[in-house]
Amino acid sequence: MGKIIAIANQKGGVGKTTTSVNLAASLGVLEKKVLLIDADPQANATSGLGIDVETVELGTYQILEHTATPTEAVLKCTAPNVDVIPAHIDLVAIEIELVDKENREYMLKKALEAAKEEYDYIIIDCAPSLGLLTLNALTAADSVVIPIQCEYFALEGLGKLLNTIKSIQKIHNPDLDIEGLLLTMYDSRLRLSNQVVEEVQKHFNDMVFDTVIQRNVKLSEAPSFGESIINYDATSKGAVNYIHLAQEIIKKNSK
């Protein structure tokens, strides 16, 4: 049975989508069958894997509404062994549309019950908010990866997110684990980057992944070509970092 991992942080620009796309691609290269779900109305994970957002007819919106199954919404992409459930700007409306529904926090969990049997890993790229979309993702997930940017405001909001996760564990999903805190956009030349790494490791210890994602131009370029970093430049630092992260996650989950 597949493991569902949400990539979440309500702070924007910390590397959620980059991590979702490249972790999915890295797991695929390591011969795992992966489903990537784009749960962000900006649909960057969708376009980042070469899917034209304008042509999307079925996606995350429809599976949350239960008007389509994950199997019906799945699209192939440029990454081997990776399927995508795409997003579209219409996903913005789902927060309003779900408000009056009974068990609205469980819509994604219910939709993914059958899909768990078909994949080794299901990765959910969450929106940069703590709204109903992210709540659905965290209720459906077995664990959460929290990307943290190696910059001054990195820890701002982390406490709020950890409190939200505690609430979800208490009310909606007692089995939700923190897969790990992932340090992103690390630049070894900057004293500040090194300080953030030290602070996070000191405070959160075993919760922090050994892998650190270094700041890398190729990582920024790859989405504009509709490819993961693995397809775009497999020898780049970014590709090596994400392969190491995928290996770390596989090792952790094989115990």
HUMO-V11691 format. One line per field, one symbol per residue. phi: phi as a letter, one per 20 degrees, with the letter a starting at -180 (. if undefined). Layout:
phi = ???
//
This chain:
phi = .fdededcaffemdoffgfgfefgfffffemdecdddedcgflfffffdnefgfefdcaggffffmebegffefcecfefmddcefdbgffgffgffegeeflffdffgffegffgfecfcdddeeffadeffffffffefebcddfcfecgegefnfgfffffffffffddbfefdefredfclfcffeffgfffgffffffdlffefffdeefbfffffgffemcfffffbfefggffgfffffffffffeef
//
